[in-house]
Each structure stands twice: as C-alpha cells, then as structure tokens.
C-alpha cells in the first residue's frame, strides 16, 4: 500500500517568523512616522478638525445651503477659532517673557523666607539654592514648549485650511466612493463609518465637558487675580484632551504664577477649588455622558499617551486617544489575525445576553 505524499504547505512562514516579520514592519512604520512627524502632525490635526466640524457642514447642506457656501461658512468658523487661539497664546506668552524678571525677584524672596523658616526650625540648609532649584524661567520654558507645539501645527494656516477644505469637500461623497472602492464583502467601509462616528462623539462630548470645566476655572483665575488667566483657561481646555497627565500640566503653571504673585495662601485656594471643580466634572458629569464609548482600557489610554507622544511630540499626546481609536477601528478589528489585539485594547465588558449563564 503506497502512502500519499505529504501535503505541501502553501505558507512558507512559520507562526514565529510571521510574528517577527510583523514586528519588524511595525518598527519601520513607527520610525517612519516619527521621522515625518512634522508633516503628519498637520495632516492628522486637519483630519480630526474636519471630522469634528463635518456635522455642521452636513447640517447646513441638509437645510438647503449650497455645498460651496456651507464649506466656506465652516472654513470661516474654523479660521476664527484658530486665530483666537493663536492670539491668546502668542499675546500671553509675550507677557510672560516681560514679567519673567518680576517672577524671579518674587522667587528669590520666597526662597529666602523658606530657608529662614527652615533654619529657625534648626534644620541645616547651608548650600541649598532654592532660587536655582525653582527657576521661573524653567517653568516658562515648559509652558512655551507645550504651547509652541500647538502653534507650530497652525503655522501654515493657509496649508491647514486647504487640507481641511479638501477633506470637508469630500465628506459628503466620500462614504459612497469608499463603498464603491471596496468589494461588497469588505468590512472596511463599515469600520470607517464606525471610526468617524466614534471620533465625532468623542470630540463633541469631550469638548463640551472640557469647556464646562474650563469656564469656572478661568473665572477662578480671574477672581484670584492670576496673571494671564485666559491663557491658563485655554490651556486647561486643550490639555483636557491629554489623558491622565493633562490636568496636572494645566494646573502647575497658574498655581506657580499665583504663588509668586500673592503667596502660598492664594495658591492653595487656587489648587483646592480647581481640584473640587475638576473632580466634580470628572466624577458626576463625564461618566454620565462619556460612558464606555471609547472602548479603551485605562492602561491602554495611558500607554497610547506615551507612544504617540514619543512618535509625534506634544501634539501626538493631544491626539493620542483619537489615534488609538483609529488604529483599533481601521486595522486591528478588521483582520482575524489582529482581532485579539483589538479585544485586549478594549475595556472589560459584561457578557451579552447570549453569553450569560442561564438563570442570570
């Protein structure tokens, strides 16, 4: 009895080799993204701005506005918002430079008081230079770097508007063309639609919740007399989109400026009231409306902040959540081989009625 020949493997790659190949390809893609971060930042910012403002254009078109007029109206609104942001940031940073000498003088006096108090308590403080450890110039440089990253992405306003204009112009016909470009059994058009829906929901809900907190916090800065209250309120709103550490980054500069201007008592009031407002918003308002719509675990959100911040800089940290949603929706969930990664990125969910045990 003759034995049938062993079947020939159509796939010459072993599972381990495929994993290594995919890992090497991912590393090359990530390094390429980092090298092209200047271009990617502008394109990605334009993409998410277009997604966020596209419902306004669709609303105008549905109510009888011509497409070109709806497009011009939305572009005008985006331009006004961008110019207001740029004017506030540039004007405030200029004022910070002008007040730097005053802040350094206040810091020297504050450092002398602290060292004198420590010596009165019998603590050895010789050799400690507190005014060198806590230099306002270092604080200002951090604020300038963070705000400068936002301004850099808006430097080519004309280019940004052109990119956004083309994206918005294609918004009405893009879903139809996307469906025609892929076969009927492809799930990419559906995944793209889900991605757009998720991003619009995230940007809208996160935006108005951040604004809801930014308004009273800005009024708090004004009431306490903190310099550049409008800048700190604007940075609070923007940094609210940075998960985990955004709130801390937005709180440190105004607290430090208030400390140098008015002393520790007013700075403590600022911090405490700020914490109360932010905690109330995060624990009462945000869970009710944000819910579990992101489909991302807390660990994944934090790691995405590190990854996209390393790849694209400060703007990558600002866009880390939308970028992770895009990766999950448009790539990981589409393929059987990577679907387990999409499930690992998600939150723990309750079993569906079909999966629940009988009697539960």
Buried (B, 14 or more C-beta within 10 A) or exposed (E): EEEEEEEEEEEEEEEEEEEEEEEEEEEEEEEEBBEEBEEBBBBBBBBBBBBBBBBBBBEBBEEEBEBEEBBEBBBEEBBEEBEEBBEBBEEBBEEBEEBBEEBBEBBEEBBEEBBEEBEEEEEEEEEBEBBEEBBBEEBBEEBBEBBBBBBBBBEEEEEBBEBBBEBBBEBBEBBEEBBEEEEEEEEBBBBBBBBBEBBBBBBEBBBEBBEEBBBBBBEBBEEBEBBBBBBBBBBBBBBBBBBEEBBEBBBBBBBBBBBBBBEEEBBEBBBEBBEEBBEEBBEEBBEEEBEEEBBBBEEBBBBBBEBBBEBBBBBBBBBBBBBBBBBBBBBBBBEEEBEEBBEEBBEEEEEEEEEEEEEE
